[in-house]
């Protein structure tokens, strides 16, 4: 197992992590920005107003994309496990 090979596996892992987490993070960021704009316009500085909408939005995105996320994770894990004999060489 060469250092380049290990780096390649690490790169693939990071790519899968970014692909899986990007939709959730983007929705959280957009909702947070919308709430911040709403707070600035109305001058409401309630702390729960910043967290509750983001938590709900992230939960709904995770619920909606759970099948896709599992599919990506299972495909990556299956690829890693099926190539274990090639990794040993």
NUDO-168358 format. One record per residue: residue number from 1; y negated, x negated, z negated of N, C-alpha, C in turn; residue in one letter. Coordinates in nm, 2 decimals. Example, Ala and Ser with C-alpha at 12.3 -4.5 7.8 and 13.67 -1.06 7.14 Angstrom:
PT   num      nyy      nxx      nzz     cayy     caxx     cazz      cyy      cxx      czz   residu
PT     1     0.57    -1.32    -0.78     0.45    -1.23    -0.78     0.33    -1.32    -0.78        a
PT     2     0.22    -1.28    -0.71     0.11    -1.37    -0.71     0.00    -1.29    -0.79        s
This chain:
PT   num      nyy      nxx      nzz     cayy     caxx     cazz      cyy      cxx      czz   residu
PT     1     0.12    -0.09     0.00     0.00     0.00     0.00    -0.12    -0.09     0.00        x
PT     2    -0.20    -0.08     0.11    -0.32    -0.17     0.12    -0.44    -0.10     0.06        x
PT     3    -0.54    -0.19     0.02    -0.66    -0.13    -0.03    -0.73    -0.03     0.06        x
PT     4    -0.72    -0.05     0.19    -0.77     0.04     0.29    -0.70     0.18     0.29        x
PT     5    -0.57     0.17     0.27    -0.49     0.30     0.26    -0.53     0.38     0.14        x
PT     6    -0.55     0.31     0.02    -0.58     0.38    -0.10    -0.73     0.43    -0.09        x
PT     7    -0.81     0.36    -0.02    -0.95     0.41     0.00    -0.95     0.53     0.09        x
PT     8    -0.86     0.53     0.19    -0.85     0.65     0.28    -0.80     0.77     0.20        x
PT     9    -0.70     0.76     0.12    -0.66     0.87     0.04    -0.77     0.92    -0.05        x
PT    10    -0.84     0.83    -0.12    -0.96     0.87    -0.20    -1.07     0.94    -0.12        x
PT    11    -1.09     0.89     0.00    -1.19     0.96     0.09    -1.15     1.10     0.12        x
PT    12    -1.02     1.11     0.16    -0.97     1.25     0.19    -0.98     1.34     0.07        x
PT    13    -0.95     1.29    -0.05    -0.96     1.37    -0.17    -1.10     1.41    -0.19        x
PT    14    -1.20     1.32    -0.18    -1.34     1.36    -0.20    -1.38     1.46    -0.10        x
PT    15    -1.34     1.45     0.03    -1.38     1.54     0.13    -1.33     1.68     0.10        x
PT    16    -1.20     1.69     0.05    -1.15     1.82     0.01    -1.22     1.88    -0.11        x
PT    17    -1.26     1.80    -0.20    -1.33     1.84    -0.32    -1.47     1.90    -0.27        x
PT    18    -1.54     1.83    -0.19    -1.67     1.87    -0.14    -1.66     2.00    -0.06        x
PT    19    -1.56     2.01     0.03    -1.54     2.13     0.11    -1.51     2.25     0.02        x
PT    20    -1.43     2.23    -0.08    -1.40     2.34    -0.17    -1.52     2.38    -0.26        x
PT    21    -1.59     2.29    -0.31    -1.70     2.32    -0.40    -1.83     2.35    -0.34        x
PT    22    -1.85     2.32    -0.21    -1.98     2.34    -0.15    -2.02     2.49    -0.15        x
PT    23    -1.94     2.58    -0.11    -1.98     2.72    -0.11    -2.03     2.77    -0.25        x
PT    24    -1.96     2.73    -0.35    -1.99     2.78    -0.48    -2.12     2.71    -0.53        x
PT    25    -2.14     2.58    -0.50    -2.26     2.52    -0.54    -2.38     2.57    -0.46        x
PT    26    -2.36     2.60    -0.34    -2.47     2.64    -0.25    -2.52     2.78    -0.30        x
PT    27    -2.42     2.87    -0.33    -2.46     3.00    -0.38    -2.53     2.99    -0.52        x
PT    28    -2.48     2.91    -0.60    -2.55     2.89    -0.73    -2.69     2.83    -0.72        x
PT    29    -2.71     2.74    -0.62    -2.84     2.69    -0.60    -2.94     2.79    -0.54        x
PT    30    -2.89     2.87    -0.45    -2.97     2.98    -0.38    -3.01     3.08    -0.49        x
PT    31    -2.92     3.13    -0.57    -2.95     3.23    -0.67    -3.04     3.17    -0.77        x
PT    32    -3.02     3.04    -0.81    -3.11     2.98    -0.91    -3.25     2.97    -0.86        x
PT    33    -3.26     2.93    -0.73    -3.39     2.93    -0.66    -3.46     3.06    -0.66        x
PT    34    -3.38     3.16    -0.62    -3.44     3.30    -0.62    -3.49     3.35    -0.75        x
PT    35    -3.41     3.32    -0.86    -3.45     3.36    -0.99    -3.57     3.28    -1.04        x
PT    36    -3.58     3.15    -1.00    -3.70     3.07    -1.04    -3.82     3.13    -0.97        x
PT    37    -3.81     3.16    -0.84    -3.92     3.22    -0.77    -3.96     3.35    -0.84        x
PT    38    -3.87     3.43    -0.87    -3.89     3.56    -0.93    -3.96     3.54    -1.07        x
PT    39    -3.92     3.44    -1.15    -3.98     3.41    -1.27    -4.12     3.36    -1.26        x
PT    40    -4.15     3.28    -1.15    -4.28     3.23    -1.13    -4.38     3.34    -1.09        x
PT    41    -4.33     3.43    -1.01    -4.41     3.54    -0.96    -4.45     3.64    -1.07        x
PT    42    -4.35     3.67    -1.15    -4.37     3.77    -1.25    -4.40     3.72    -1.39        x
PT    43    -4.40     3.59    -1.40    -4.43     3.52    -1.53    -4.34     3.56    -1.64        x
PT    44    -4.22     3.60    -1.61    -4.11     3.63    -1.71    -4.04     3.51    -1.74        x
PT    45    -4.04     3.46    -1.86    -3.97     3.34    -1.90    -3.85     3.36    -1.99        x
PT    46    -3.77     3.45    -1.95    -3.65     3.49    -2.03    -3.54     3.39    -2.00        x
PT    47    -3.48     3.33    -2.10    -3.38     3.22    -2.07    -3.25     3.28    -2.01        x
PT    48    -3.21     3.40    -2.06    -3.09     3.46    -2.01    -3.10     3.50    -1.86        x
PT    49    -3.22     3.52    -1.81    -3.25     3.56    -1.67    -3.21     3.44    -1.58        x
PT    50    -3.21     3.32    -1.63    -3.18     3.21    -1.54    -3.02     3.19    -1.53        x
PT    51    -2.95     3.22    -1.64    -2.81     3.20    -1.64    -2.72     3.31    -1.59        x
PT    52    -2.75     3.43    -1.63    -2.66     3.54    -1.60    -2.65     3.57    -1.45        x
PT    53    -2.75     3.57    -1.37    -2.73     3.59    -1.23    -2.65     3.48    -1.16        x
PT    54    -2.67     3.36    -1.21    -2.60     3.24    -1.15    -2.45     3.25    -1.18        x
PT    55    -2.42     3.29    -1.31    -2.28     3.30    -1.35    -2.21     3.41    -1.27        x
PT    56    -2.28     3.52    -1.26    -2.22     3.64    -1.18    -2.20     3.60    -1.04        x
PT    57    -2.30     3.54    -0.97    -2.29     3.50    -0.83    -2.17     3.40    -0.81        x
PT    58    -2.17     3.30    -0.90    -2.06     3.20    -0.89    -1.92     3.26    -0.91        x
PT    59    -1.91     3.35    -1.00    -1.79     3.42    -1.03    -1.74     3.50    -0.91        x
PT    60    -1.84     3.57    -0.85    -1.81     3.65    -0.73    -1.77     3.57    -0.61        x
PT    61    -1.83     3.45    -0.59    -1.79     3.36    -0.48    -1.65     3.31    -0.51        x
PT    62    -1.63     3.27    -0.63    -1.49     3.22    -0.66    -1.39     3.32    -0.64        x
PT    63    -1.42     3.45    -0.68    -1.33     3.56    -0.66    -1.30     3.58    -0.51        x
PT    64    -1.41     3.58    -0.43    -1.40     3.61    -0.29    -1.33     3.49    -0.21        x
PT    65    -1.35     3.37    -0.25    -1.29     3.26    -0.18    -1.17     3.20    -0.25        x
PT    66    -1.12     3.26    -0.35    -1.00     3.20    -0.42    -0.88     3.18    -0.33        x
PT    67    -0.86     3.27    -0.23    -0.74     3.25    -0.14    -0.76     3.13    -0.05        x
PT    68    -0.89     3.11     0.00    -0.92     3.00     0.09    -0.91     2.87     0.01        x
PT    69    -0.96     2.87    -0.11    -0.96     2.75    -0.19    -0.82     2.71    -0.22        x
PT    70    -0.73     2.81    -0.26    -0.59     2.78    -0.28    -0.52     2.72    -0.16        x
PT    71    -0.55     2.78    -0.05    -0.49     2.74     0.08    -0.53     2.59     0.11        x
PT    72    -0.65     2.56     0.09    -0.70     2.42     0.11    -0.63     2.32     0.01        x
PT    73    -0.62     2.36    -0.11    -0.56     2.27    -0.21    -0.41     2.26    -0.19        x
PT    74    -0.34     2.37    -0.15    -0.20     2.36    -0.13    -0.17     2.27     0.00        x
PT    75    -0.25     2.29     0.10    -0.23     2.21     0.22    -0.25     2.06     0.19        x
PT    76    -0.36     2.03     0.11    -0.38     1.88     0.08    -0.27     1.83    -0.01        x
PT    77    -0.22     1.91    -0.11    -0.12     1.86    -0.20     0.01     1.85    -0.12        x
PT    78     0.04     1.94    -0.03     0.16     1.93     0.05     0.16     1.81     0.14        x
PT    79     0.05     1.78     0.20     0.03     1.66     0.28     0.06     1.54     0.20        x
PT    80     0.00     1.53     0.08     0.02     1.41     0.00     0.17     1.39    -0.04        x
PT    81     0.23     1.50    -0.08     0.37     1.50    -0.13     0.47     1.47    -0.01        x
PT    82     0.45     1.52     0.11     0.54     1.50     0.22     0.52     1.36     0.27        x
PT    83     0.41     1.29     0.25     0.39     1.16     0.30     0.42     1.05     0.19        x
PT    84     0.47     1.09     0.08     0.51     0.99    -0.02     0.60     0.88     0.03        x
PT    85     0.70     0.91     0.11     0.78     0.80     0.16     0.71     0.70     0.25        x
PT    86     0.61     0.75     0.32     0.52     0.67     0.41     0.43     0.58     0.32        x
PT    87     0.39     0.63     0.21     0.30     0.56     0.12     0.37     0.44     0.05        x
PT    88     0.50     0.45     0.03     0.58     0.35    -0.04     0.59     0.23     0.05        x
PT    89     0.60     0.24     0.17     0.62     0.13     0.26     0.52     0.02     0.26        x
